[in-house]
Amino acid sequence: MMTTIRPRRSALYMPGSNARALEKARELAADVLILDLEDAVAPDAKAVARDQVCTAVKAGGYGKRELVIRVNGLATPWFSDDLAAAAAAAPAAILLPKVDSPETLREVGRRLDVLQAAPEIAVWAMIETPLAILDVERIARAARDPATRLSCFVMGTNDLAKETRARFVPGRAPMLPWLTSALLAARAHGIDILDGVYNEIRDEAGFRAECEQGRDLGFDGKTLIHPSQLSPANAIFAPDEAELARARAIIAAFDQPENAGKGAIQLDGRMVELLHAEMARRTVALAEAIAA
């Protein structure tokens, strides 16, 4: 039986210190809103941002958008207050920056239990340091321990570039090994994974190309820095009409009585296996989840 699919085509970072942006976010066509207390907020605005974000999450009014609070890192002076406030606000997930090891996830899981955080609050992990990439399989494996609450990776490509001195180039050749390593680890342990941000807001062609690359690599969606990026990301990370029609044809073929029990069949001159039927069912389920 297929688990429920949650579309995460677009995950828009919103600065927690900007009250107007938090209000506007209620009307944006984002699958996920990442309400940020970390990078987007200056040190002297951290407390205000925390209060505004948690008040907004408690107030609701965001419809079916998935609300995620990105807290400051475990080693910062703001972390404990951020985690307590986020746990009380009860977003869909809490996003942890700079997760370098599974021990970080276990420590945060313990703290959430002490805070009596609602069990449905998930933990997402930023993969954005060389240490995280080097240990990414063990970090993903922590998802098998329910106490960690880990359900999603978010690639932090800007931080990775800073730490490694890799350059941003079309096609992202320097980063492809890191992106694919994180993606393999996520899939091996059954969690979702979101691609990093694209910094050039006015370069729509470049943004589209990177979305298509991320989709083709297998990412569930892309993190975004501007509302203008929502529409392309939503379109590119959704099945198109041709893909959907093909998926439905594969499902229908395997549902024919004469194909019952077969592991492989011919369809329109192509060999199609049961694994293709499973992929097709996921494609249709994703399209239905988006439509809903």
C-alpha positions as CSV (number, residue, x, y, z in Angstrom):
1,M,0.0,0.0,0.0
2,M,1.4,3.4,-1.0
3,T,1.9,5.9,1.8
4,T,0.3,9.3,1.5
5,I,2.2,11.6,-0.8
6,R,2.7,15.2,0.3
7,P,3.6,17.6,-2.6
8,R,6.8,19.6,-1.8
9,R,7.5,21.0,-5.2
10,S,8.1,24.5,-3.9
11,A,9.5,25.4,-0.5
12,L,9.8,29.2,0.0
13,Y,12.0,30.8,2.6
14,M,10.2,33.6,4.4
15,P,12.2,35.9,6.8
16,G,10.7,35.7,10.2
17,S,11.5,39.3,11.0
18,N,9.2,40.6,8.2
19,A,5.7,40.6,9.5
20,R,4.3,41.8,6.1
21,A,5.9,38.8,4.4
22,L,4.4,36.4,6.9
23,E,1.0,37.8,6.2
24,K,1.4,37.8,2.4
25,A,2.6,34.1,2.6
26,R,-1.0,33.1,3.4
27,E,-1.9,33.7,-0.2
28,L,1.2,32.4,-2.0
29,A,1.0,29.2,-4.1
30,A,3.8,27.4,-2.2
31,D,3.6,23.8,-1.1
32,V,5.9,24.6,1.8
33,L,6.6,27.8,3.7
34,I,9.9,27.8,5.6
35,L,9.6,30.6,8.2
36,D,13.1,31.5,8.9
37,L,14.7,32.4,12.2
38,E,18.3,31.7,11.0
39,D,20.1,33.2,8.0
40,A,17.4,35.7,7.0
41,V,17.3,37.3,10.4
42,A,19.9,39.7,11.9
43,P,21.1,38.9,15.5
44,D,19.3,41.9,17.0
45,A,16.0,40.8,15.4
46,K,16.1,37.1,16.5
47,A,13.7,37.5,19.4
48,V,11.2,39.6,17.4
49,A,11.3,37.1,14.5
50,R,10.7,34.1,16.9
51,D,7.7,35.8,18.4
52,Q,6.2,36.8,15.0
53,V,6.8,33.4,13.4
54,C,5.3,31.4,16.3
55,T,2.3,33.8,16.6
56,A,1.7,33.4,12.9
57,V,1.9,29.6,13.0
58,K,-0.5,29.5,16.0
59,A,-2.9,31.9,14.2
60,G,-3.1,29.7,11.1
61,G,-4.9,30.7,8.0
62,Y,-2.3,29.2,5.7
63,G,-4.6,26.6,4.2
64,K,-2.9,23.4,3.1
65,R,0.5,25.0,2.9
66,E,3.0,23.0,5.0
67,L,4.5,25.3,7.6
68,V,8.1,24.7,8.7
69,I,10.1,26.8,11.2
70,R,13.9,27.0,10.6
71,V,15.5,27.5,14.0
72,N,19.0,28.7,14.7
73,G,21.7,26.0,15.1
74,L,22.2,23.9,18.2
75,A,25.5,25.7,19.1
76,T,24.0,29.2,18.9
77,P,22.7,31.2,21.9
78,W,19.2,31.3,20.3
79,F,18.6,27.6,19.8
80,S,17.0,26.6,23.1
81,D,14.4,29.5,23.0
82,D,13.8,28.8,19.3
83,L,13.1,25.1,19.8
84,A,10.9,25.7,22.8
85,A,8.8,28.3,21.0
86,A,8.6,26.3,17.8
87,A,7.5,23.2,19.7
88,A,4.8,25.2,21.4
89,A,3.7,26.7,18.0
90,A,3.4,23.2,16.5
91,P,4.3,23.6,12.8
92,A,4.4,20.6,10.5
93,A,8.2,20.5,10.9
94,I,11.2,22.1,12.5
95,L,14.2,22.6,10.2
96,L,17.6,22.3,11.8
97,P,20.6,24.0,10.2
98,K,24.1,22.6,9.8
99,V,23.3,19.0,10.8
100,D,26.7,17.4,10.7
101,S,26.0,14.0,12.4
102,P,23.1,11.8,13.6
103,E,24.0,12.7,17.2
104,T,22.6,16.2,16.5
105,L,19.3,14.7,15.5
106,R,19.2,12.4,18.6
107,E,19.9,15.4,20.9
108,V,17.2,17.5,19.3
109,G,14.8,14.5,19.5
110,R,15.5,14.2,23.2
111,R,14.9,17.9,23.7
112,L,11.6,17.8,21.9
113,D,10.4,14.9,24.1
114,V,11.3,17.0,27.2
115,L,9.4,19.9,25.7
116,Q,6.4,17.5,25.2
117,A,6.3,18.5,21.6
118,A,3.3,17.1,19.7
119,P,4.4,13.7,18.1
120,E,3.3,14.8,14.6
121,I,5.9,17.6,14.5
122,A,8.6,16.3,12.2
123,V,12.3,17.3,12.0
124,W,14.0,18.3,8.8
125,A,17.8,18.6,8.4
126,M,19.8,21.0,6.4
127,I,22.7,19.2,4.6
128,E,25.1,22.1,4.1
129,T,28.6,21.3,5.4
130,P,31.5,19.1,4.2
131,L,31.1,17.0,7.4
132,A,27.4,16.4,6.6
133,I,28.2,15.2,3.1
134,L,30.9,12.9,4.4
135,D,28.5,11.4,6.9
136,V,25.3,11.8,5.0
137,E,24.3,8.1,5.0
138,R,24.5,7.8,8.8
139,I,22.5,11.1,9.1
140,A,19.8,9.7,6.8
141,R,19.8,6.4,8.7
142,A,18.8,8.3,11.8
143,A,15.3,8.5,10.3
144,R,14.8,4.8,11.1
145,D,14.8,5.8,14.8
146,P,11.4,7.4,15.4
147,A,12.8,9.4,18.3
148,T,14.7,11.6,15.8
149,R,11.5,12.5,13.9
150,L,13.6,13.0,10.8
151,S,11.6,13.1,7.6
152,C,13.3,15.3,5.1
153,F,16.7,16.7,3.9
154,V,17.1,20.2,2.6
155,M,20.2,20.9,0.6
156,G,22.1,24.1,1.7
157,T,24.0,24.7,-1.5
158,N,25.1,28.3,-0.6
159,D,26.8,27.1,2.6
160,L,28.3,24.2,0.8
161,A,29.8,26.6,-1.7
162,K,31.2,28.8,1.0
163,E,32.7,25.9,3.0
164,T,34.3,24.2,-0.1
165,R,35.0,27.2,-2.3
166,A,33.2,25.5,-5.1
167,R,31.8,27.9,-7.7
168,F,28.3,28.2,-9.0
169,V,28.4,27.2,-12.7
170,P,25.6,26.2,-15.1
171,G,25.0,22.5,-14.6
172,R,26.5,22.5,-11.1
173,A,29.3,20.1,-11.9
174,P,31.2,20.8,-8.7
175,M,28.1,20.0,-6.5
176,L,26.7,17.0,-8.4
177,P,28.5,14.4,-6.3
178,W,27.3,16.0,-3.1
179,L,23.7,16.4,-4.4
180,T,23.5,12.8,-5.6
181,S,25.1,11.4,-2.4
182,A,22.5,13.1,-0.2
183,L,19.7,12.0,-2.5
184,L,20.9,8.4,-2.4
185,A,21.1,8.5,1.4
186,A,17.6,10.0,1.6
187,R,16.0,7.4,-0.7
188,A,17.9,4.6,1.0
189,H,16.2,5.5,4.3
190,G,12.8,6.6,3.1
191,I,12.9,10.4,3.5
192,D,12.1,13.3,1.2
193,I,14.8,15.7,-0.1
194,L,14.6,19.2,-1.4
195,D,17.1,20.8,-3.7
196,G,19.0,24.0,-2.8
197,V,18.2,27.6,-3.8
198,Y,18.9,29.4,-7.0
199,N,20.3,32.9,-6.2
200,E,19.8,34.8,-9.5
201,I,16.2,35.9,-9.1
202,R,15.9,37.6,-12.5
203,D,17.5,34.6,-14.4
204,E,14.3,32.6,-15.1
205,A,15.9,30.5,-17.8
206,G,18.7,29.5,-15.4
207,F,16.3,28.8,-12.7
208,R,14.1,26.6,-14.9
209,A,17.2,24.7,-16.0
210,E,18.2,24.0,-12.5
211,C,14.7,22.9,-11.5
212,E,14.7,20.5,-14.4
213,Q,18.1,19.2,-13.4
214,G,16.9,18.7,-9.8
215,R,13.7,17.0,-10.9
216,D,15.6,14.7,-13.2
217,L,18.1,13.8,-10.4
218,G,15.1,12.8,-8.3
219,F,14.5,15.7,-5.9
220,D,11.0,16.2,-4.5
221,G,11.1,19.9,-5.0
222,K,13.2,23.0,-4.7
223,T,13.8,25.6,-2.0
224,L,13.1,29.1,-3.2
225,I,14.1,32.7,-2.2
226,H,11.5,34.7,-4.1
227,P,7.7,34.3,-4.8
228,S,8.5,34.7,-8.6
229,Q,10.1,31.3,-8.5
230,L,7.0,29.5,-7.3
231,S,5.1,29.0,-10.5
232,P,8.0,27.5,-12.5
233,A,9.0,25.2,-9.6
234,N,5.4,24.0,-9.2
235,A,5.1,23.3,-12.9
236,I,8.5,21.5,-13.3
237,F,8.2,19.3,-10.2
238,A,4.7,18.2,-11.1
239,P,3.9,15.4,-13.7
240,D,3.0,16.9,-17.1
241,E,0.1,15.7,-19.2
242,A,2.1,13.3,-21.3
243,E,3.8,11.8,-18.2
244,L,0.4,11.4,-16.5
245,A,-1.2,9.8,-19.6
246,R,1.6,7.3,-19.9
247,A,1.4,6.4,-16.2
248,R,-2.4,5.8,-16.5
249,A,-1.9,3.7,-19.6
250,I,0.7,1.5,-17.8
251,I,-1.6,1.1,-14.8
252,A,-4.6,0.2,-17.0
253,A,-2.5,-2.4,-18.9
254,F,-1.5,-4.2,-15.8
255,D,-5.1,-4.1,-14.5
256,Q,-6.3,-6.1,-17.5
257,P,-7.4,-9.6,-16.5
258,E,-5.1,-11.2,-19.2
259,N,-2.1,-9.5,-17.5
260,A,-2.8,-10.6,-14.0
261,G,0.2,-12.1,-12.3
262,K,2.6,-11.1,-15.1
263,G,5.9,-9.4,-14.2
264,A,6.4,-7.8,-17.5
265,I,4.2,-6.9,-20.5
266,Q,4.5,-5.2,-23.9
267,L,2.9,-1.8,-24.2
268,D,3.1,0.3,-27.4
269,G,6.2,-1.6,-28.5
270,R,8.0,-1.2,-25.1
271,M,8.7,-3.7,-22.4
272,V,7.1,-2.6,-19.2
273,E,7.7,-4.3,-15.8
274,L,5.8,-4.3,-12.5
275,L,8.3,-1.7,-11.2
276,H,7.1,0.7,-13.9
277,A,3.6,0.1,-12.7
278,E,4.7,1.1,-9.2
279,M,6.3,4.2,-10.5
280,A,3.2,5.0,-12.5
281,R,1.0,4.7,-9.5
282,R,3.2,7.1,-7.6
283,T,3.1,9.6,-10.5
284,V,-0.7,9.5,-10.5
285,A,-0.9,9.7,-6.7
286,L,1.4,12.8,-6.8
287,A,-0.8,14.5,-9.5
288,E,-3.9,13.7,-7.4
289,A,-2.3,15.1,-4.3
290,I,-1.4,18.3,-6.1
291,A,-4.9,18.7,-7.5
292,A,-6.3,18.3,-4.0
